[in-house]
């Protein structure tokens, strides 16, 4: 990404809040109060990733920039 874009605190924290809501609803409220099976963690994290990517694209990031950032972070994590 060539440009430096500043994000507000709300834009940064929104995907984390969404993940928290998904975990609370899917792993606590559904099984304990609604008597339904809980969401698998794979579904919870996939929905949170889709939400975060959607938010980034709405903000103005391009798909290639998102992919490159993801690949760079994975490359640093796996030597």
N, CA, C and O atoms as a MOPAC input file, in Angstrom:
PM7 MOZYME 1SCF
protein

 N      0.84700 1    -1.16400 1     0.00000 1
 C      0.00000 1     0.00000 1     0.00000 1
 C      0.89200 1     1.22600 1     0.00000 1
 O      1.77500 1     1.34600 1     0.84900 1
 N      0.68200 1     2.11200 1    -0.91200 1
 C      1.52400 1     3.28700 1    -1.05800 1
 C      1.09800 1     4.43600 1    -0.16800 1
 O      1.93200 1     5.25500 1     0.21800 1
 N     -0.16500 1     4.51600 1     0.16200 1
 C     -0.65200 1     5.65100 1     0.93700 1
 C     -0.80800 1     5.26800 1     2.40000 1
 O     -1.03300 1     4.10800 1     2.74200 1
 N     -0.68400 1     6.26800 1     3.24200 1
 C     -0.84700 1     6.06400 1     4.68100 1
 C     -2.22200 1     6.59000 1     5.06000 1
 O     -2.50200 1     7.77800 1     4.90100 1
 N     -3.07400 1     5.71400 1     5.55800 1
 C     -4.43000 1     6.11400 1     5.91100 1
 C     -4.59900 1     5.98700 1     7.42000 1
 O     -4.25200 1     4.96100 1     8.00600 1
 N     -5.12900 1     7.02300 1     8.03800 1
 C     -5.36200 1     6.97100 1     9.47100 1
 C     -6.78600 1     6.49800 1     9.72000 1
 O     -7.73000 1     6.93700 1     9.06300 1
 N     -6.91600 1     5.60600 1    10.67000 1
 C     -8.21100 1     5.05400 1    11.03300 1
 C     -8.60800 1     5.56500 1    12.40500 1
 O     -7.75900 1     5.79100 1    13.26700 1
 N     -9.89200 1     5.74300 1    12.59800 1
 C    -10.37200 1     6.17300 1    13.90900 1
 C    -10.35000 1     4.98500 1    14.86900 1
 O    -10.26300 1     3.83100 1    14.45200 1
 N    -10.43100 1     5.29200 1    16.14900 1
 C    -10.45400 1     4.23900 1    17.16100 1
 C    -11.64700 1     3.31600 1    16.93700 1
 O    -11.52600 1     2.09900 1    17.08400 1
 N    -12.78500 1     3.87900 1    16.58700 1
 C    -13.98900 1     3.07700 1    16.34800 1
 C    -13.78200 1     2.11600 1    15.18300 1
 O    -14.20100 1     0.96100 1    15.25600 1
 N    -13.13700 1     2.57900 1    14.10100 1
 C    -12.87800 1     1.71000 1    12.95900 1
 C    -11.92300 1     0.58400 1    13.31900 1
 O    -12.01600 1    -0.51300 1    12.76900 1
 N    -11.01500 1     0.84700 1    14.23200 1
 C    -10.05500 1    -0.17500 1    14.64000 1
 C    -10.70700 1    -1.20400 1    15.55200 1
 O    -10.45000 1    -2.40100 1    15.41800 1
 N    -11.54500 1    -0.75300 1    16.47800 1
 C    -12.10000 1    -1.63900 1    17.49700 1
 C    -13.34600 1    -2.38600 1    17.02100 1
 O    -13.71500 1    -3.39500 1    17.62300 1
 N    -14.00100 1    -1.91800 1    15.95800 1
 C    -15.25000 1    -2.51800 1    15.50200 1
 C    -15.13200 1    -4.01200 1    15.17300 1
 O    -15.99700 1    -4.77200 1    15.60700 1
 N    -14.11100 1    -4.48400 1    14.43200 1
 C    -14.01200 1    -5.92800 1    14.18500 1
 C    -13.80100 1    -6.74300 1    15.46700 1
 O    -14.28400 1    -7.87100 1    15.57000 1
 N    -13.08700 1    -6.17800 1    16.43600 1
 C    -12.87000 1    -6.87900 1    17.70700 1
 C    -14.18900 1    -6.98700 1    18.46700 1
 O    -14.49600 1    -8.03100 1    19.04200 1
 N    -14.95700 1    -5.91500 1    18.46900 1
 C    -16.26800 1    -5.94700 1    19.11900 1
 C    -17.19400 1    -6.95000 1    18.43700 1
 O    -17.92700 1    -7.67900 1    19.10600 1
 N    -17.16000 1    -6.98600 1    17.11700 1
 C    -17.98400 1    -7.94400 1    16.37500 1
 C    -17.59500 1    -9.37400 1    16.73200 1
 O    -18.46400 1   -10.22400 1    16.92500 1
 N    -16.29600 1    -9.64300 1    16.82000 1
 C    -15.83200 1   -10.96800 1    17.21900 1
 C    -16.32400 1   -11.30400 1    18.61900 1
 O    -16.77600 1   -12.42300 1    18.86300 1
 N    -16.24200 1   -10.35600 1    19.53800 1
 C    -16.72200 1   -10.58800 1    20.89600 1
 C    -18.20500 1   -10.89900 1    20.93900 1
 O    -18.63400 1   -11.80200 1    21.65600 1
 N    -18.99000 1   -10.15200 1    20.17400 1
 C    -20.43600 1   -10.40500 1    20.12300 1
 C    -20.70900 1   -11.78800 1    19.54600 1
 O    -21.56300 1   -12.51100 1    20.05800 1
 N    -20.00200 1   -12.16500 1    18.49600 1
 C    -20.18100 1   -13.49800 1    17.91300 1
 C    -19.84800 1   -14.59600 1    18.91200 1
 O    -20.57400 1   -15.58500 1    19.01300 1
 N    -18.76400 1   -14.43200 1    19.64500 1
 C    -18.37200 1   -15.44500 1    20.62600 1
 C    -19.41500 1   -15.54100 1    21.73100 1
 O    -19.82300 1   -16.64000 1    22.10700 1
 N    -19.84500 1   -14.40400 1    22.25000 1
 C    -20.83000 1   -14.42000 1    23.33400 1
 C    -22.14500 1   -15.02400 1    22.85200 1
 O    -22.73100 1   -15.86400 1    23.53400 1
 N    -22.60500 1   -14.60200 1    21.68800 1
 C    -23.87000 1   -15.13300 1    21.17900 1
 C    -23.74300 1   -16.60900 1    20.79500 1
 O    -24.55500 1   -17.43800 1    21.20200 1
 N    -22.71900 1   -16.92000 1    20.01000 1
 C    -22.59700 1   -18.27100 1    19.46400 1
 C    -22.14900 1   -19.31800 1    20.44900 1
 O    -22.47200 1   -20.49400 1    20.28000 1
 N    -21.40800 1   -18.93100 1    21.48100 1
 C    -20.85900 1   -19.91700 1    22.41400 1
 C    -21.53200 1   -19.88200 1    23.78400 1
 O    -21.39700 1   -20.83300 1    24.55500 1
 N    -22.25200 1   -18.81000 1    24.10300 1
 C    -22.86200 1   -18.70000 1    25.42900 1
 C    -24.38300 1   -18.60800 1    25.32800 1
 O    -25.09100 1   -19.45600 1    25.87200 1
 N    -24.88600 1   -17.59600 1    24.64300 1
 C    -26.33000 1   -17.34700 1    24.62900 1
 C    -27.08900 1   -18.46500 1    23.91900 1
 O    -28.08900 1   -18.95900 1    24.44100 1
 N    -26.62900 1   -18.86800 1    22.74200 1
 C    -27.34400 1   -19.92900 1    22.00700 1
 C    -27.44500 1   -21.21800 1    22.81200 1
 O    -28.55300 1   -21.73100 1    22.97500 1
 N    -26.34500 1   -21.76700 1    23.32400 1
 C    -26.48700 1   -23.04400 1    24.03600 1
 C    -27.15000 1   -22.91100 1    25.41200 1
 O    -27.94200 1   -23.77400 1    25.79000 1
 N    -26.84800 1   -21.86800 1    26.15400 1
 C    -27.32900 1   -21.76300 1    27.53700 1
 C    -28.77400 1   -21.29200 1    27.62400 1
 O    -29.54900 1   -21.82200 1    28.42000 1
 N    -29.14500 1   -20.30300 1    26.81700 1
 C    -30.45400 1   -19.67700 1    26.97200 1
 C    -31.45800 1   -20.06600 1    25.89300 1
 O    -32.66100 1   -20.08500 1    26.15500 1
 N    -30.99600 1   -20.37200 1    24.70400 1
 C    -31.90300 1   -20.69500 1    23.61200 1
 C    -32.02400 1   -22.19400 1    23.36500 1
 O    -32.89100 1   -22.62800 1    22.60600 1
 N    -31.16600 1   -22.98700 1    23.99600 1
 C    -31.21800 1   -24.43300 1    23.83600 1
 C    -30.81500 1   -24.91300 1    22.45200 1
 O    -31.17500 1   -26.01900 1    22.04900 1
 N    -30.08000 1   -24.09800 1    21.73000 1
 C    -29.61100 1   -24.47100 1    20.40100 1
 C    -28.12700 1   -24.79800 1    20.47700 1
 O    -27.43700 1   -24.36100 1    21.39800 1
 N    -27.63300 1   -25.56800 1    19.50600 1
 C    -26.19100 1   -25.85600 1    19.53000 1
 C    -25.37300 1   -24.58800 1    19.30400 1
 O    -25.79600 1   -23.68100 1    18.58700 1
 N    -24.20500 1   -24.54000 1    19.92300 1
 C    -23.31600 1   -23.38700 1    19.75800 1
 C    -22.69600 1   -23.35900 1    18.37900 1
 O    -22.63500 1   -24.37500 1    17.68600 1
 N    -22.23500 1   -22.18000 1    17.99100 1
 C    -21.53800 1   -22.04400 1    16.71500 1
 C    -20.16900 1   -22.70500 1    16.82800 1
 O    -19.50200 1   -22.55300 1    17.85100 1
 N    -19.73500 1   -23.43200 1    15.80900 1
 C    -18.35000 1   -23.89800 1    15.79300 1
 C    -17.40200 1   -22.69700 1    15.72200 1
 O    -17.72100 1   -21.68000 1    15.10800 1
 N    -16.24600 1   -22.82700 1    16.34900 1
 C    -15.28700 1   -21.71800 1    16.34300 1
 C    -14.84800 1   -21.33500 1    14.93700 1
 O    -14.54900 1   -20.17100 1    14.67000 1
 N    -14.81000 1   -22.31100 1    14.04300 1
 C    -14.43100 1   -22.01000 1    12.66400 1
 C    -15.40300 1   -21.01800 1    12.03900 1
 O    -14.99000 1   -20.10100 1    11.33000 1
 N    -16.68600 1   -21.20200 1    12.30000 1
 C    -17.71000 1   -20.30400 1    11.76000 1
 C    -17.57700 1   -18.91900 1    12.38300 1
 O    -17.68700 1   -17.90800 1    11.69100 1
 N    -17.34100 1   -18.87700 1    13.69400 1
 C    -17.20000 1   -17.59900 1    14.39500 1
 C    -16.04600 1   -16.79600 1    13.80400 1
 O    -16.20700 1   -15.61600 1    13.49000 1
 N    -14.88700 1   -17.42500 1    13.65100 1
 C    -13.72400 1   -16.70000 1    13.13900 1
 C    -13.85600 1   -16.37800 1    11.65100 1
 O    -13.35100 1   -15.35100 1    11.19900 1
 N    -14.52000 1   -17.23100 1    10.89000 1
 C    -14.73700 1   -16.94100 1     9.47000 1
 C    -15.65900 1   -15.73200 1     9.31300 1
 O    -15.38600 1   -14.85200 1     8.49500 1
 N    -16.74300 1   -15.67700 1    10.08000 1
 C    -17.64700 1   -14.52400 1    10.01700 1
 C    -16.94100 1   -13.24100 1    10.45300 1
 O    -17.14800 1   -12.18100 1     9.86100 1
 N    -16.10600 1   -13.33900 1    11.48800 1
 C    -15.36700 1   -12.16300 1    11.95100 1
 C    -14.37300 1   -11.68900 1    10.88800 1
 O    -14.20000 1   -10.48500 1    10.69600 1
 N    -13.72000 1   -12.62700 1    10.19900 1
 C    -12.77900 1   -12.25100 1     9.13800 1
 C    -13.50700 1   -11.58900 1     7.97200 1
 O    -13.03100 1   -10.59300 1     7.42800 1
 N    -14.65000 1   -12.13500 1     7.58900 1
 C    -15.43700 1   -11.54200 1     6.50200 1
 C    -15.88400 1   -10.13200 1     6.88400 1
 O    -15.85000 1    -9.22000 1     6.05800 1
 N    -16.30100 1    -9.95800 1     8.13300 1
 C    -16.71300 1    -8.63300 1     8.60500 1
 C    -15.54400 1    -7.64900 1     8.53900 1
 O    -15.70200 1    -6.52900 1     8.05400 1
 N    -14.37600 1    -8.06500 1     9.02300 1
 C    -13.20600 1    -7.18000 1     9.03700 1
 C    -12.77400 1    -6.81300 1     7.61700 1
 O    -12.44300 1    -5.65800 1     7.34800 1
 N    -12.77700 1    -7.78400 1     6.71500 1
 C    -12.39600 1    -7.50800 1     5.32900 1
 C    -13.41500 1    -6.58000 1     4.67700 1
 O    -13.04600 1    -5.66000 1     3.94800 1
 N    -14.69100 1    -6.82200 1     4.93800 1
 C    -15.72600 1    -5.93900 1     4.40600 1
 C    -15.56500 1    -4.51600 1     4.89800 1
 O    -15.71700 1    -3.56600 1     4.13000 1
 N    -15.25900 1    -4.36600 1     6.18100 1
 C    -15.04300 1    -3.02700 1     6.73400 1
 C    -13.85000 1    -2.34500 1     6.06300 1
 O    -13.92200 1    -1.16700 1     5.71400 1
 N    -12.75600 1    -3.08300 1     5.88400 1
 C    -11.58000 1    -2.50500 1     5.22900 1
 C    -11.89000 1    -2.06300 1     3.80400 1
 O    -11.41400 1    -1.02000 1     3.35500 1
 N    -12.68500 1    -2.85300 1     3.09900 1
 C    -13.02300 1    -2.48800 1     1.72400 1
 C    -13.95500 1    -1.27300 1     1.69200 1
 O    -13.85000 1    -0.44200 1     0.79000 1
 N    -14.85800 1    -1.16100 1     2.65700 1
 C    -15.73200 1     0.01100 1     2.73400 1
 C    -14.91200 1     1.26200 1     3.04500 1
 O    -15.17700 1     2.33700 1     2.50700 1
 N    -13.91600 1     1.11100 1     3.91500 1
 C    -13.06000 1     2.24500 1     4.27400 1
 C    -12.26600 1     2.72500 1     3.06000 1
 O    -11.95800 1     3.91100 1     2.94700 1
 N    -11.93500 1     1.79800 1     2.14700 1
 C    -11.23400 1     2.22100 1     0.94000 1
 C     -9.99200 1     1.42100 1     0.60300 1
 O     -9.29500 1     1.75400 1    -0.35500 1
 N     -9.69700 1     0.38100 1     1.35700 1
 C     -8.54600 1    -0.45400 1     1.03900 1
 C     -8.88900 1    -1.36500 1    -0.12900 1
 O    -10.02700 1    -1.81500 1    -0.25600 1
 N     -7.92300 1    -1.63500 1    -0.96700 1
 C     -8.10800 1    -2.52200 1    -2.11000 1
 C     -7.84600 1    -3.96700 1    -1.68400 1
 O     -7.10300 1    -4.22800 1    -0.73800 1
 N     -8.47500 1    -4.90100 1    -2.40800 1
 C     -8.34900 1    -6.31200 1    -2.08100 1
 C     -6.88400 1    -6.75900 1    -2.13000 1
 O     -6.44600 1    -7.51800 1    -1.26500 1
 N     -6.13400 1    -6.30700 1    -3.11400 1
 C     -4.72200 1    -6.69600 1    -3.21500 1
 C     -3.91500 1    -6.18700 1    -2.02300 1
 O     -3.00700 1    -6.87600 1    -1.55700 1
 N     -4.23000 1    -4.99300 1    -1.52200 1
 C     -3.54100 1    -4.46300 1    -0.34100 1
 C     -3.82600 1    -5.32700 1     0.88600 1
 O     -2.92900 1    -5.59600 1     1.68600 1
 N     -5.07500 1    -5.75700 1     1.02900 1
 C     -5.45300 1    -6.60600 1     2.16200 1
 C     -4.71900 1    -7.94000 1     2.07300 1
 O     -4.17300 1    -8.42000 1     3.06700 1
 N     -4.70700 1    -8.53600 1     0.88700 1
 C     -4.00700 1    -9.80600 1     0.69400 1
 C     -2.51500 1    -9.67300 1     0.98200 1
 O     -1.93900 1   -10.51700 1     1.66800 1
 N     -1.88900 1    -8.62500 1     0.46600 1
 C     -0.45300 1    -8.44000 1     0.67600 1
 C     -0.12200 1    -8.24800 1     2.14800 1
 O      0.87700 1    -8.78100 1     2.63000 1
 N     -0.94400 1    -7.49500 1     2.86800 1
 C     -0.71000 1    -7.30600 1     4.30400 1
 C     -0.82900 1    -8.63300 1     5.03800 1
 O     -0.03400 1    -8.92000 1     5.93200 1
 N     -1.80700 1    -9.43800 1     4.67200 1
 C     -2.00000 1   -10.74900 1     5.29400 1
 C     -0.80600 1   -11.66000 1     5.02000 1
 O     -0.31100 1   -12.33000 1     5.92700 1
 N     -0.35000 1   -11.68500 1     3.78800 1
 C      0.78500 1   -12.53600 1     3.41000 1
 C      2.05700 1   -12.09300 1     4.12700 1
 O      2.83200 1   -12.93300 1     4.58300 1
 N      2.28300 1   -10.77600 1     4.23100 1
 C      3.47400 1   -10.27800 1     4.92900 1
 C      3.45900 1   -10.66900 1     6.40400 1
 O      4.49600 1   -11.03500 1     6.95700 1
 N      2.30200 1   -10.59600 1     7.04000 1
 C      2.21400 1   -10.96600 1     8.45500 1
 C      2.42300 1   -12.46900 1     8.63700 1
 O      3.06700 1   -12.89100 1     9.59800 1
 N      1.88900 1   -13.27500 1     7.72900 1
 C      2.11800 1   -14.71900 1     7.80500 1
 C      3.58700 1   -15.05400 1     7.57600 1
 O      4.13400 1   -15.92800 1     8.24900 1
 N      4.22500 1   -14.37400 1     6.64000 1
 C      5.63600 1   -14.63300 1     6.35000 1
 C      6.51300 1   -14.31400 1     7.55400 1
 O      7.49900 1   -15.00800 1     7.80100 1
 N      6.16400 1   -13.26700 1     8.30900 1
 C      6.93700 1   -12.95100 1     9.51700 1
 C      6.70200 1   -13.97700 1    10.61200 1
 O      7.58800 1   -14.22300 1    11.43100 1
 N      5.52100 1   -14.57600 1    10.63700 1
 C      5.19600 1   -15.53900 1    11.68600 1
 C      5.77000 1   -16.92200 1    11.43700 1
 O      6.00800 1   -17.67500 1    12.38200 1
 N      5.99400 1   -17.26100 1    10.17900 1
 C      6.52400 1   -18.57200 1     9.83000 1
 C      7.86600 1   -18.40400 1     9.13500 1
 O      7.91100 1   -18.17300 1     7.92600 1
 N      8.95800 1   -18.51600 1     9.88100 1
 C     10.28100 1   -18.29600 1     9.26800 1
 C     10.69900 1   -19.38200 1     8.29600 1
 O     11.78400 1   -19.31100 1     7.72000 1

